[in-house]
Amino acid sequence: MESPLVVGFDGSDPGLTALDWAVDEAVRQDRPLRVVYASLWERYEGAVPSWTTDRPWGQVLADDLVGQAAERALRRAPGLSLTTHVAAEDAAGALLREGREAWGVVVGARGRSELGDLLLGSVALVVAARASCPVVVVRGDRQALEARHGRILLGVGEHDAASPAVAFAFREAAVREAELDAVRTWRRPFHDPLDHPLLRGQAGVYLAEEASAALDEALAVHAREHPRVRVRRSGVEGDAKRVLTERSAAADLLVLGARRRDGLVGLQLGRVAHRALHHALCPVAVVPQTAPAPTKAASEGDER
């Protein structure tokens, strides 16, 4: 059986938006959809007596919610292959576990238990930062959610040559028949290095050419595999966090890589992805890729 697309659902408005997006994505990718609801209701209600046939109210709520989600999904896509699952555990843990066998995980930007003024819910942040599969955090306006822009935005980092993030972005652009806008940012030094004849007075020109070459290298393999995808390469001077957030206003999906390093614990999410998850104006896909454990100098200078 094909790996499913998993969507976390909690009955909230962001959860409904994520569900609708996931249904459309499952249809685009021709994959089954798995709706997962997770709750710790068993911890608070205690054991149910063996002689009763009554279900705890938490289980009743969970079953009702996934039933409503399944009904909504099948109304939106009648031919969709669909399964549901109710997990008696915390939402982040359940989705991380489901993600081990999934093609991808979709979550809403916030859930029912989040404060209204938070930009990103804790479940979305933890899943995006730890999952072993691609994670899409659904956010943005109606145009982005309904894929009206016809553009996939890809942020290209230092180590993204033929990376899983690049492959994911090309695949999305291909199934949507959308343009791929691949962006690599660069920043000139505060002072041009006077001891290098090639850079004297023209560091910006050199760095722009370097960014263009890096884009060509990152995209080459997958561009050959997807010759019908229209690709726009953009080397842009500026801070990656700001540039990608601004460009996300005209995109249907922002794709970023996140390096997962063996032996490290905690949230493995770079500053660019972290900013995008909080402020992007379209859904954000975080695609994990393995990387060696960093040296002290490398970790201090890493922005991804």
C-alpha positions as CSV (number, residue, x, y, z in Angstrom):
1,M,0.0,0.0,0.0
2,E,1.2,3.5,-0.8
3,S,2.4,5.7,2.1
4,P,-0.5,7.9,3.1
5,L,-0.7,11.6,3.5
6,V,-1.5,12.1,7.2
7,V,-3.5,15.1,8.5
8,G,-3.8,16.1,12.1
9,F,-7.4,17.1,12.9
10,D,-8.8,18.5,16.1
11,G,-12.1,20.1,15.0
12,S,-10.8,23.7,15.1
13,D,-11.1,26.2,12.3
14,P,-7.4,25.8,11.4
15,G,-7.9,22.1,11.6
16,L,-10.7,22.2,9.1
17,T,-8.6,24.4,6.8
18,A,-5.7,21.9,7.1
19,L,-8.1,19.0,6.3
20,D,-9.4,20.6,3.2
21,W,-5.9,21.4,2.0
22,A,-4.8,17.8,2.7
23,V,-7.7,16.4,0.8
24,D,-6.8,18.4,-2.3
25,E,-3.1,17.4,-1.9
26,A,-4.0,13.7,-1.6
27,V,-5.9,14.0,-4.8
28,R,-3.1,15.8,-6.5
29,Q,-0.5,13.2,-5.4
30,D,-2.9,10.3,-5.9
31,R,-2.3,9.0,-2.4
32,P,-4.6,7.8,0.4
33,L,-5.4,10.2,3.2
34,R,-5.2,9.3,6.9
35,V,-7.0,11.6,9.4
36,V,-5.6,11.4,12.9
37,Y,-7.1,12.8,16.0
38,A,-5.1,12.6,19.2
39,S,-6.2,13.3,22.8
40,L,-5.1,12.5,26.3
41,W,-8.7,12.0,27.5
42,E,-7.9,8.6,28.9
43,R,-5.3,10.1,31.3
44,Y,-8.0,12.4,32.8
45,E,-11.0,10.1,32.8
46,G,-9.4,7.1,34.3
47,A,-10.1,3.4,33.6
48,V,-13.6,2.5,32.3
49,P,-15.2,-0.3,34.4
50,S,-15.3,-3.5,32.5
51,W,-18.9,-4.1,33.2
52,T,-20.2,-1.0,31.5
53,T,-20.9,-0.5,27.8
54,D,-20.7,3.3,28.0
55,R,-17.9,5.0,26.3
56,P,-16.0,7.9,28.0
57,W,-17.1,11.3,26.8
58,G,-13.6,11.9,25.5
59,Q,-13.7,8.9,23.2
60,V,-17.2,9.8,22.1
61,L,-16.0,13.3,21.1
62,A,-13.0,11.9,19.3
63,D,-15.0,9.4,17.3
64,D,-17.5,12.1,16.4
65,L,-14.8,14.5,15.3
66,V,-13.0,12.0,13.0
67,G,-16.4,10.9,11.7
68,Q,-17.3,14.4,10.7
69,A,-13.8,14.9,9.2
70,A,-14.2,11.8,7.1
71,E,-17.6,12.9,5.9
72,R,-16.3,16.3,5.0
73,A,-13.3,14.9,3.2
74,L,-15.4,12.5,1.1
75,R,-17.8,15.2,0.2
76,R,-14.9,17.2,-1.2
77,A,-13.3,14.2,-3.0
78,P,-15.8,11.3,-3.3
79,G,-13.2,8.9,-4.7
80,L,-10.6,9.5,-2.0
81,S,-9.1,6.5,-0.3
82,L,-9.5,7.4,3.4
83,T,-8.7,6.0,6.8
84,T,-9.1,7.5,10.3
85,H,-7.3,6.9,13.6
86,V,-8.0,8.1,17.2
87,A,-4.9,8.1,19.3
88,A,-5.0,8.3,23.1
89,E,-1.8,10.4,23.3
90,D,-0.5,13.9,22.8
91,A,-1.0,15.3,19.3
92,A,2.6,16.0,18.5
93,G,3.7,12.5,19.6
94,A,1.0,10.8,17.6
95,L,1.7,12.8,14.4
96,L,5.5,12.2,14.7
97,R,4.8,8.5,15.1
98,E,2.4,8.4,12.1
99,G,4.9,10.4,10.1
100,R,7.4,7.5,10.2
101,E,5.3,5.6,7.7
102,A,3.8,8.6,5.9
103,W,4.5,10.4,2.7
104,G,3.9,13.6,4.5
105,V,2.1,15.2,7.5
106,V,-0.3,18.2,7.3
107,V,-1.2,20.3,10.3
108,G,-3.0,23.5,10.9
109,A,-1.1,26.6,12.1
110,R,-3.0,26.6,15.4
111,G,-5.4,24.3,17.3
112,R,-8.3,24.5,19.7
113,S,-6.0,24.8,22.7
114,E,-3.8,27.5,21.5
115,L,-4.1,31.1,22.6
116,G,-5.6,33.3,19.9
117,D,-2.7,35.7,19.7
118,L,-0.1,33.0,19.1
119,L,1.3,33.0,15.5
120,L,2.0,29.2,15.5
121,G,0.7,26.4,17.6
122,S,3.0,24.2,19.6
123,V,1.9,21.1,17.9
124,A,2.7,22.5,14.4
125,L,6.1,23.7,15.6
126,V,7.2,20.5,17.2
127,V,6.0,18.3,14.3
128,A,7.7,20.5,11.7
129,A,10.9,20.6,13.7
130,R,11.2,16.8,14.4
131,A,9.3,14.8,11.8
132,S,11.2,12.4,9.6
133,C,8.9,13.1,6.6
134,P,7.8,16.4,4.9
135,V,5.5,18.5,7.0
136,V,3.1,21.1,5.7
137,V,1.8,23.8,8.0
138,V,-1.3,25.2,6.4
139,R,-1.7,29.0,6.7
140,G,-2.3,31.9,4.3
141,D,-5.1,33.6,2.5
142,R,-7.8,32.1,0.3
143,Q,-5.8,32.6,-2.9
144,A,-2.9,30.6,-1.5
145,L,-5.1,27.9,0.0
146,E,-6.9,27.4,-3.2
147,A,-3.7,27.4,-5.3
148,R,-4.7,30.4,-7.4
149,H,-1.2,31.9,-7.8
150,G,0.2,29.0,-9.9
151,R,3.6,29.3,-8.2
152,I,5.7,27.2,-5.8
153,L,8.3,29.1,-3.9
154,L,11.6,27.3,-3.0
155,G,14.2,28.7,-0.7
156,V,17.6,27.3,-1.7
157,G,20.2,27.1,1.0
158,E,23.9,26.3,1.0
159,H,23.7,22.5,1.0
160,D,20.6,22.0,-1.2
161,A,22.1,20.5,-4.4
162,A,19.6,17.9,-5.5
163,S,18.2,17.8,-1.9
164,P,14.9,16.3,-0.8
165,A,13.5,19.8,-0.5
166,V,14.3,20.6,-4.2
167,A,12.8,17.3,-5.3
168,F,9.7,18.0,-3.3
169,A,9.3,21.5,-4.8
170,F,9.7,20.2,-8.4
171,R,7.2,17.4,-7.7
172,E,4.6,19.9,-6.4
173,A,5.2,22.2,-9.3
174,A,4.8,19.3,-11.7
175,V,1.5,18.0,-10.4
176,R,0.0,21.5,-10.1
177,E,1.4,22.6,-13.5
178,A,2.8,25.6,-11.6
179,E,5.9,27.7,-12.0
180,L,8.8,27.0,-9.6
181,D,10.3,30.2,-8.2
182,A,13.7,29.1,-6.8
183,V,15.3,31.8,-4.6
184,R,18.8,32.0,-3.3
185,T,19.7,35.1,-1.2
186,W,23.0,36.7,-0.7
187,R,24.4,39.6,1.4
188,R,27.4,41.7,0.6
189,P,30.0,42.2,3.3
190,F,30.1,45.5,5.3
191,H,33.4,46.3,3.6
192,D,34.6,45.1,0.3
193,P,37.8,43.1,0.8
194,L,40.6,45.2,-0.5
195,D,43.2,42.4,-0.7
196,H,41.3,40.5,-3.4
197,P,41.6,41.9,-6.9
198,L,38.5,40.1,-8.1
199,L,36.3,41.6,-5.3
200,R,37.7,45.0,-5.0
201,G,34.7,47.4,-5.3
202,Q,32.4,44.8,-6.8
203,A,31.7,42.2,-4.1
204,G,28.0,42.5,-5.0
205,V,28.6,41.3,-8.6
206,Y,30.7,38.4,-7.5
207,L,28.2,37.3,-4.8
208,A,25.3,37.6,-7.2
209,E,27.1,35.4,-9.7
210,E,27.9,32.9,-6.9
211,A,24.3,32.7,-6.0
212,S,23.3,32.1,-9.6
213,A,25.8,29.3,-9.9
214,A,24.6,27.7,-6.6
215,L,21.0,27.8,-8.0
216,D,22.0,26.1,-11.2
217,E,23.8,23.4,-9.2
218,A,20.9,22.9,-6.8
219,L,18.3,22.6,-9.5
220,A,20.1,20.8,-12.3
221,V,19.3,17.1,-11.5
222,H,15.6,17.7,-10.9
223,A,15.2,20.1,-13.7
224,R,16.3,17.4,-16.1
225,E,13.8,15.0,-14.5
226,H,10.9,17.5,-14.8
227,P,11.6,19.3,-18.1
228,R,8.0,20.6,-18.3
229,V,8.3,22.6,-15.1
230,R,8.8,26.3,-15.7
231,V,11.6,27.4,-13.4
232,R,12.5,31.0,-12.5
233,R,15.9,31.4,-10.8
234,S,16.3,34.4,-8.5
235,G,19.5,35.5,-6.8
236,V,18.3,38.2,-4.4
237,E,20.3,40.5,-2.2
238,G,18.9,40.5,1.3
239,D,18.0,38.5,4.4
240,A,16.5,35.1,3.5
241,K,13.9,35.3,6.3
242,R,12.5,38.6,5.0
243,V,12.8,37.9,1.3
244,L,11.0,34.5,1.4
245,T,8.3,35.9,3.7
246,E,7.6,38.8,1.3
247,R,7.6,36.5,-1.8
248,S,5.3,34.0,-0.1
249,A,2.4,36.5,-0.7
250,A,2.4,35.4,-4.3
251,A,2.9,31.7,-3.8
252,D,0.7,28.7,-3.2
253,L,3.4,26.9,-1.2
254,L,6.8,27.7,0.3
255,V,9.2,24.8,0.4
256,L,12.2,24.8,2.7
257,G,14.7,22.2,3.8
258,A,15.5,21.4,7.4
259,R,18.7,19.5,8.3
260,R,18.2,16.7,10.8
261,R,21.5,16.0,12.6
262,D,22.0,12.6,14.3
263,G,22.7,12.8,17.9
264,L,21.0,16.2,18.5
265,V,17.9,16.6,20.5
266,G,15.3,19.4,20.6
267,L,13.8,21.4,17.8
268,Q,15.9,20.9,14.6
269,L,14.6,23.9,12.7
270,G,16.7,26.7,11.3
271,R,15.9,30.4,11.7
272,V,14.6,30.8,8.1
273,A,12.1,27.9,8.5
274,H,11.2,29.1,11.9
275,R,10.4,32.6,10.6
276,A,8.4,31.2,7.7
277,L,6.3,29.0,9.9
278,H,5.3,32.0,11.9
279,H,4.9,34.7,9.2
280,A,4.6,33.2,5.7
281,L,1.5,34.2,3.7
282,C,1.0,30.7,2.2
283,P,1.3,27.1,3.4
284,V,4.9,26.1,4.3
285,A,6.4,22.7,3.6
286,V,9.4,21.8,5.8
287,V,11.3,18.9,4.2
288,P,13.9,17.1,6.3
289,Q,17.3,16.1,5.1
290,T,20.1,14.4,6.9
291,A,23.3,16.2,7.7
292,P,26.5,15.4,9.6
293,A,26.8,16.6,13.2
294,P,28.1,20.2,13.0
295,T,31.3,21.6,14.2
296,K,31.1,24.5,16.6
297,A,31.9,27.1,14.0
298,A,29.5,25.6,11.5
299,S,26.6,25.6,14.0
300,E,27.2,29.2,15.0
301,G,27.1,30.3,11.4
302,D,24.2,28.2,10.2
303,E,21.0,30.1,9.3
304,R,19.0,27.2,8.0
